[in-house]
Structure formats: structure tokens, C-alpha cells
Amino acid sequence: MLYMTDYKIVIANNLTIYRKQAKLTQQELAEKLNYTDKAVSKWERGEAIPDVLVLKQIADLYGIALDDFFREIPQEKQVKTVDSQKRRNIKHLLITLLSALLVWLVATVIVVFVKLFAPEVPIGYYAYLSAIPVTFIVLLVFNALWGKMLASALIVSALVWTLCLCFHLFLQISNSWLVYIIGAVMQALIILWYLLQYVRKKNKRKL
């Protein structure tokens, strides 16, 4: 029979295990729950127990049953869940890469068909150049699902500059280089946005 102290230890251990499986930091989990990372830290040290409603919210977030927090996870199962998380990460990476390569496949198909039926049209140059920003859009979408904020900032930066490059080369007019000034302003905005998010997270940790 488990006593209250035992339940605290079991719940604390399970909260830590499932959070790590979900690849979340204490701060990231706290933000999703509208709590501080200090509260999450106390839960995982067994100094406090979140109420049932919060436990249910966490369980839904991890895709597990509420009862799972009250059951001890055998060591062998912990190892298996860590391995499954690694496999999931590899799966996410492969899906992202395949989606990005699909963009280049479509561009190649377009080039081949145009070369076959309208060889006088210089489509190859434009098709492959257009595929670059489209690839970054695809990466941005998947990173929004599985990635980190810094990666999103870097991908958006790459997207901005490749779009500027496309406009510069496609327009074929004098002073088309001026689009890079727009890119520079947008890059500054991206950096400021990232710094704002970073400072906001730092301030939350101090609360």
C-alpha cells in the first residue's frame, strides 16, 4: 500500500519522465500551463503536487491517461520510452527532409516537362531558384510543429534573404538590389522579435 509520501515520489518521478519524453524543458511546460518553472520544479522534486485538474491538463498534453502519473514506471520501460523518443525525433527529421526534397522533385518535374514540350522557355533557372524559398517555408512549417524558437528565427531569416535574391534576379531591372534594404529591415525585426521572446522567457523564470 502506497502512503502519501510514496505517491508524491511516484508522481514527481513520472512528471519528470513524461516531460523529458515530450522533449520539454520545465520552462516550456510552465508556459503551456500558465505556471512558473519554479512550480514545475517543485512538482518534480516532490515538494508539492499539482491539483487534479492540472494533472489532467498535463496528461492530455503528453497523450497519456491520468492514472499513469500514479503508477511506478519500471526501469526497463523507462529505457524503452527514451528509445522511442529518439525514434520519434528521427522520424520527424526524415519527414521534414522528405517534404523539403519533394519541393525540389516538383521543380525538377516542371523543368523536365517544359524542356520536353517547350524547350525554348528558360524555365530551369526560375524553377530551381523559386524552390529555395519554398523549401524554407516547408522547413518553417515543420519547425513550428516540432522545433525550437531559435531555429524558426534562423529559417525565417534565410527565407527573407532568399526571397530578396529571387526578386533581385527575377525583376531584371536597374536598382533591383534595393530589395536587399527591405531584407535588412526585416532581418532587424526578426532579431528584435527573437530577443524580445528571449527576454520574456528570462523574466518569467525570475517570477
Salt bridges, closest charged atoms under 4 A:
GLU28 OE2 - LYS148 NZ 3.26
GLU44 OE2 - ARG19 NE 2.47
GLU47 OE2 - ARG45 NE 2.87
ASP60 OD1 - LYS56 NZ 2.80
ASP67 OD2 - ARG71 NH2 3.97
ASP68 OD1 - ARG71 NH1 3.37
